[in-house]
């Protein structure tokens, strides 16, 4: 319905069009009803009063809705302020305790300490964002590759039966 209280209406009444906000239309129809009553026209007076009552109901409904919205906004505002006050009190409590946690069993939670229980579960859900942050924090690790070990050779160079051929002795790589 929009803002009915300030909206301009065109009302087609028995004496022609009446234009204005609901309150202005109500006032105009009430004035027309008084004039009709003073001239002795009871039917016209009743007709004007009915028109005025219609706009009175419209205005009343709009005002009730507006009041309901205002009260809801005030309630939400009070709730937000109370939550801010609670957070401020908690922060001041932590600061006055030298950074000690002020709730629960006196132990910091997993978010504060990074604590992981015996099963390796911190109780937190792994998300792609937290995975990316964890990966960025740790330096990239290269896969470990090992050079194959060479078999030690006897210094004598003779055939030791290990299947190697003669030639210059190689140093063991390690």
C-alpha positions in Angstrom: 0.0 0.0 0.0 2.9 2.4 0.4 2.7 5.4 2.6 -1.1 5.8 2.9 -0.9 8.6 5.5 0.7 11.1 3.1 -0.6 9.7 -0.2 -3.0 11.9 -2.2 -6.3 10.4 -3.1 -9.0 11.4 -5.6 -12.4 10.5 -4.0 -15.5 10.6 -6.1 -18.2 11.6 -3.6 -21.9 12.6 -4.1 -20.9 16.2 -4.6 -18.0 15.6 -7.0 -14.4 14.8 -6.5 -12.5 15.5 -3.3 -8.7 15.4 -3.5 -6.2 15.2 -0.7 -4.6 13.0 1.9 -6.8 10.8 3.9 -7.0 13.3 6.8 -7.9 16.1 4.4 -10.6 14.0 2.8 -12.0 13.0 6.2 -12.1 16.7 7.2 -13.8 17.7 3.9 -16.5 15.0 4.1 -17.2 15.8 7.8 -17.6 19.5 6.8 -20.0 18.5 3.9 -21.9 16.2 6.3 -22.4 19.2 8.8 -23.5 21.5 5.9 -26.0 18.8 4.7 -27.3 18.4 8.2 -27.8 22.1 8.7 -29.7 22.3 5.5 -32.0 19.5 6.7 -30.7 16.8 4.2 -30.3 13.8 6.4 -29.6 11.4 3.5 -26.8 13.5 2.1 -25.4 14.0 5.6 -25.3 10.2 6.2 -23.7 9.7 2.8 -20.9 12.1 3.6 -20.4 10.5 7.0 -20.0 7.1 5.4 -17.4 8.5 2.9 -15.6 10.1 5.8 -15.7 6.8 7.8 -14.2 4.9 4.9 -11.1 7.1 4.8 -11.0 7.1 8.6 -10.7 3.3 8.6 -8.0 3.5 5.8 -6.1 6.0 7.8 -6.5 4.1 11.1 -5.2 0.9 9.5 -2.2 2.7 8.0 -1.3 4.3 11.4 -1.5 1.0 13.2 0.8 -0.6 10.6 3.2 2.3 10.9 3.2 2.0 14.7 3.8 -1.7 14.6 6.8 -1.2 12.2 8.2 1.5 14.5 7.9 -0.7 17.6 9.6 -3.6 15.8 12.4 -1.3 14.7 12.8 0.0 18.2 12.9 -3.6 19.6 15.6 -4.5 17.1 17.5 -1.4 17.9 17.4 -2.3 21.7 18.5 -5.9 20.9 21.4 -4.7 18.9 22.4 -2.2 21.6 22.2 -4.9 24.3 24.4 -7.2 22.2 27.0 -4.5 21.7 26.9 -3.8 25.5 27.4 -7.5 26.2 30.3 -7.7 23.8 31.9 -4.5 25.3 31.5 -6.0 28.8 33.2 -9.2 27.8 36.0 -7.3 26.1 36.5 -5.2 29.3 36.4 -8.4 31.4 39.1 -10.0 29.3 41.2 -6.9 29.4 40.9 -6.6 33.2 41.8 -10.3 33.6 45.0 -9.7 31.6 43.7 -11.4 28.5 42.4 -14.4 30.3 39.2 -16.0 28.9 36.1 -15.0 30.9 33.8 -17.8 30.0 33.4 -21.6 30.3 35.8 -23.7 32.2 38.6 -21.2 32.1 40.3 -22.8 29.1 40.6 -21.0 25.8 38.7 -22.6 22.9 40.2 -24.2 19.8 40.0 -21.0 17.8 42.2 -19.2 20.3 44.8 -21.9 20.8 44.7 -24.0 17.6 44.2 -27.0 19.9 43.6 -30.3 18.3 42.4 -33.3 20.4 43.9 -36.8 20.4 42.0 -37.8 17.2 43.4 -34.7 15.4 40.0 -33.0 15.4 39.8 -29.3 16.4 36.0 -29.5 16.2 36.1 -27.0 13.3 34.9 -27.7 9.8 37.5 -27.5 7.0 36.5 -25.0 4.3 38.2 -24.2 1.0 39.1 -20.8 2.4 40.7 -22.1 5.6 42.6 -24.7 3.4 43.9 -21.9 1.2 45.0 -19.8 4.3 46.8 -22.9 5.8 48.5 -23.6 2.5 49.7 -20.0 2.1 51.1 -19.9 5.6 53.3 -22.9 5.2 56.2 -22.7 2.7 55.8 -25.1 -0.2 57.6 -28.3 0.3 59.4 -30.0 -2.4 59.0 -33.7 -2.8 61.9 -35.6 -1.3 63.8 -37.5 -3.9 66.8 -39.7 -3.1 69.7 -40.5 -5.3 70.1 -44.2 -5.7 72.9 -45.7 -3.6 75.8 -47.1 -5.4 77.2 -50.4 -4.2 80.6 -50.1 -2.5 83.5 -51.5 -4.5 86.5 -53.2 -3.2 89.7 -51.2 -3.6 91.5 -54.1 -5.2 89.6 -53.7 -8.5 89.6 -57.4 -9.0 86.6 -59.4 -9.8 84.7 -59.7 -6.6 81.8 -61.5 -8.2 79.5 -58.6 -7.8 79.0 -58.3 -11.6 80.9 -55.0 -12.0 83.4 -54.6 -14.7 86.8 -53.1 -14.1 87.5 -49.5 -14.6 88.2 -46.5 -12.5 86.7 -46.7 -9.0 83.6 -44.6 -8.4 83.0 -42.8 -5.2 79.8 -43.7 -3.3 77.3 -41.0 -3.7 75.4 -40.0 -0.6 
